[in-house]
Each structure stands twice: as C-alpha cells, then as structure tokens.
Amino acid sequence: MRFRAETIEAMRQHPLLVWMVRLWPSLLDAVHVVQPETVLRWHRAGVRAFWRWKSRNRAGIASIASNDALILPHGANLPGWGFRE
C-alpha cells in the first residue's frame, strides 16, 4: 500500500500520468519499480538479440554473382529470350 501511495504522490507532478490512470485504472497494478541497471541489461539483451537476428545466415538466397553465372551462358544460346550482347 505504501508503494501505491508513493506512486500516486509522484504522479501528481505529471499530468499525463494522471490522465492515463484515469483512463486505465488498472495501470497502477501494472507498475513495477526496477533498478536502472536492470533496464540497461534488458536493453543490451534486446539490442544483442536484434543484431544476432539481423546478421543471421540466410540460407536459400543465392548471391547475384552465382545467378549471373548460371543465367548468362543460357541466354547466349537462346537469342529469342531477350538476351542481347
């Protein structure tokens, strides 16, 4: 109960928070106090996960050079298929 009273007291200084709590009264039940180091740890883990996903090996997508090596010789033998030298 003490935490809830402190939260309400702190929100009096922030009109936006007061407005949000009036719209969603259950918002106060969802509030948790965490250390700044915890937030930084979560952020670092999220950034690490994002870049690991972003730089993953994307098997199945051939490079442009390998596609050119396969397509260009066939195009030279089939002049009616749009290949022009």
N, C-alpha and C positions, 0 to 999 in steps of 0.2 A: 504494500500500500504506500510505503514511503516513496518508492520509485515513481509510482503513478503521480503522487503529489508534486514531486520534483519535476516531472515531465510537464505537467500542466503549468507549473510556475514558469518553466523555461519557455513554454510555447506562448505565453502572454507577450513575450518580446518579439514574436514572429507571427504577424497577422496571417500569412499564408498557411502556416501550420494550423492555426486556429480554424481557418476556413475549411481546410482538408479534414480535420477531425469532426467538424460539424456535418460535413457531407458523409463521411465514413467513420462512425463512432468506433467501429471495431479496429480502427487503425492503431489505437493506443495499445491494444492487446498484442499487436504485431511488432512493437518496438522492442529492440534489444540493445543493450549497451555493450559495445565491443571496444577493445583497445585499438588505437591507431595502427599498431604493428600487425594486428590481425587483418585489418583492411588492406594493408600493404601486401601481406602474404597472399591474400586472396587475389589481389590484382596481379601480382607477379605470376601466380599459378595460372591465371586466366590468359595473360599475355604469352606465357610459355606454351600453353595448350594451343592457342591460336596459331602461333608461328610453327609449331610442330605439325599442325593440320595443314597449314598453308604450304609448307615445304615438303609434304609427303611425296612419295614416289607414285606417280600417276600412271600405272601400268595400263597398256592398251591404247595409248595415244602415241602414234608414231611421229617421229620428227619430220619436218618438211623436207630435209635433205634425203631421207630414206624414201619418202613418197616420190620425189623427183626422180630418183634413181630407178624406181620401178615403172613410172609412167612415161617418161620421155622416150625411152627406146621403142615402146609400143606405138607411140604417136608417130614416130618417123615411118613406121611400116604401114600405117593406116592414114593416108592423106585425106580421106573424106571425113575424118573425125575431128576436124578443127585444128589440128596441129599444123603450124606454119613455121618454117625455119627462117 
